Amino acid sequence: MRRTKKYKFKKIFILLPLIFILFLVSLYIWKTGVFNIKEIIINGDIQNIRGIESLADKNIFFLNKAREEEILEDRNFQVSKITIEKKYPHTILLKIEKRQQVLQIETAGNFYSLDINGVVLGKSSTKFDLPVLILTEEKKLKIGEKADIAEISYITKTISRLKEGSFAVGMISIEDGGQTMKIVLADETIIYSSPSRDAHKLVSSLQIITSRFRIEGKIINTIDFRYDKPIVTFL
C-alpha cells in the first residue's frame, strides 16, 4: 500500500510541473501574438475573397479551419470550395476552387450563367460558348442564388455528363409540362429524354448508339429515350 501511495505521489509530482509548463507556454502564445496570423496567401483564380480580413491576427494554433472555410464559402458564391492550410508560425494559405459555368439561361433579354449546382454566377447581354436553356416563361434570377427552376440541378448535371462523354450541347429545354427534356447537340442531333432518367445511363446509351451508326455511315436525326427501347430516326 505504501509503495502504491508513493508511486501515485511521484506521478502527481511529475505531472503538475508539466501541466504548469504547458499552461505557461499556452499563455505565452496567446498573449505575445507570436503565432498570430500576419500573412494570408491566396492560391487560385479568384483573389478578391470576402471575409479574409477577419482571419488577420487570429492565433494560428487555435484557428478552427473547418469553421472558417465554411464561413468564407458562404460569403463568396463564386467559389465552390476553400481549403485553409496553416504555415507556421504566422501564415495561412487559402486554396480556392472556382465555380465553373456549364449553362446559360436566356430570359428578359439577358443571358445568366449557372454552375453545375444551378447557382447563378453572372449576367451578360451576350451569349457565351455555353449550352442555352430555353424557358417557356421569363424567370427572375438573382446572382449568387440557386435558380428557381424545376429540375435545374438535373439539367446542369446532364450537360456536365454529356460534356464528359464528348457531346457538345447547343440547346436544352423542358417540354410537355416537365415530362420531356429536349437536348439539341452541336451537330444538330436531337435527343428526347425524361428528367427522371439517370444521366450516366443516358450518356452511356448515347455513346453506344452514335458509335454504331457512325460506323454504318448513317446520320442520326433524333434519338428518343422516353421509351423502354430508344427510337432512332435518320436524315
Residue pairs with C-beta under 8 A, 6 or more apart in sequence:
28 34
29 35
29 59
29 61
30 59
33 57
33 59
34 89
34 90
35 59
35 60
35 61
35 88
35 89
35 90
36 57
36 58
36 59
36 60
36 90
37 55
37 56
37 57
37 58
37 59
37 60
37 63
37 90
37 91
37 92
38 56
38 57
38 90
38 91
39 90
39 91
39 92
40 52
40 55
40 56
40 91
40 92
40 94
41 87
41 91
41 92
41 93
41 94
42 49
42 52
42 94
42 96
43 93
43 94
43 95
43 96
44 94
44 95
44 96
44 97
44 98
45 96
45 98
46 76
46 78
46 79
46 96
46 98
49 72
49 76
49 79
49 82
49 94
49 96
50 72
50 75
50 76
51 71
51 72
51 75
51 76
52 72
52 94
54 71
55 63
55 68
55 92
60 86
60 88
60 89
60 90
60 91
60 92
63 84
63 86
63 92
65 84
65 86
68 84
69 82
69 83
69 84
72 79
72 82
72 94
73 79
73 80
73 81
73 82
76 82
77 99
77 119
77 121
77 143
77 144
77 145
78 98
78 99
78 121
79 96
79 97
79 98
79 99
80 97
80 98
80 99
80 100
80 115
81 96
81 97
82 94
82 95
82 96
82 97
83 94
83 95
83 97
84 92
84 93
84 94
84 95
85 92
85 93
85 95
86 92
87 93
99 115
99 117
99 119
99 121
100 115
100 116
101 113
101 114
101 115
101 121
101 122
101 128
101 130
102 114
102 115
102 116
102 130
102 131
102 156
102 159
102 160
102 163
103 113
103 114
103 130
103 131
103 132
103 133
103 155
103 156
103 159
103 172
104 111
104 112
104 113
104 114
104 127
104 128
104 130
104 131
104 132
104 133
105 111
105 112
105 114
105 132
105 133
105 135
105 139
105 141
105 147
105 149
106 112
106 127
106 132
106 133
106 134
106 135
107 135
107 138
107 139
107 141
108 138
108 140
109 125
110 123
110 124
110 125
111 123
111 124
111 125
111 126
111 127
111 128
111 132
112 120
112 122
112 123
112 124
112 141
112 143
112 147
113 120
113 121
113 122
113 123
113 124
113 128
113 130
114 120
114 121
114 147
114 152
114 156
115 121
115 156
116 156
116 157
116 160
117 146
117 153
117 156
118 146
118 147
118 149
118 152
118 153
118 155
118 156
119 144
119 145
119 146
119 147
120 141
120 142
120 143
120 144
120 145
120 146
120 147
121 143
122 143
123 141
123 143
131 159
131 169
131 170
131 171
131 172
132 170
132 171
132 172
133 149
133 155
133 171
133 172
133 173
134 171
134 172
134 173
135 149
135 173
136 173
136 174
136 175
139 147
139 148
139 149
141 147
141 148
146 152
149 155
150 174
150 178
151 174
151 178
151 181
151 195
154 195
154 199
155 172
155 174
155 181
155 195
157 199
158 172
158 181
158 183
158 199
158 202
159 169
159 172
161 199
161 200
161 202
161 203
162 168
162 169
162 183
162 185
162 203
162 206
163 169
164 203
165 203
165 204
165 206
165 207
167 185
167 203
167 206
168 185
168 186
168 187
169 183
169 184
169 185
169 186
170 184
170 185
170 186
170 188
171 183
171 184
172 181
172 182
172 183
172 184
173 181
173 182
174 180
174 181
174 182
174 195
175 181
175 182
178 195
179 194
179 195
180 192
180 193
180 194
180 226
181 192
181 193
181 194
181 195
182 190
182 191
182 192
183 190
183 191
183 192
183 193
184 190
184 191
185 191
189 210
189 220
189 221
189 222
189 223
190 221
190 222
190 223
191 206
191 222
191 223
191 224
191 225
192 222
192 223
192 224
192 225
192 226
193 202
193 225
193 226
194 225
194 226
197 225
202 225
205 225
205 230
206 223
209 220
209 223
209 230
209 232
210 220
213 220
213 232
213 234
218 234
219 234
219 235
220 232
220 233
220 234
220 235
221 233
221 234
221 235
222 231
222 232
222 233
223 230
223 231
223 232
224 230
224 231
224 232
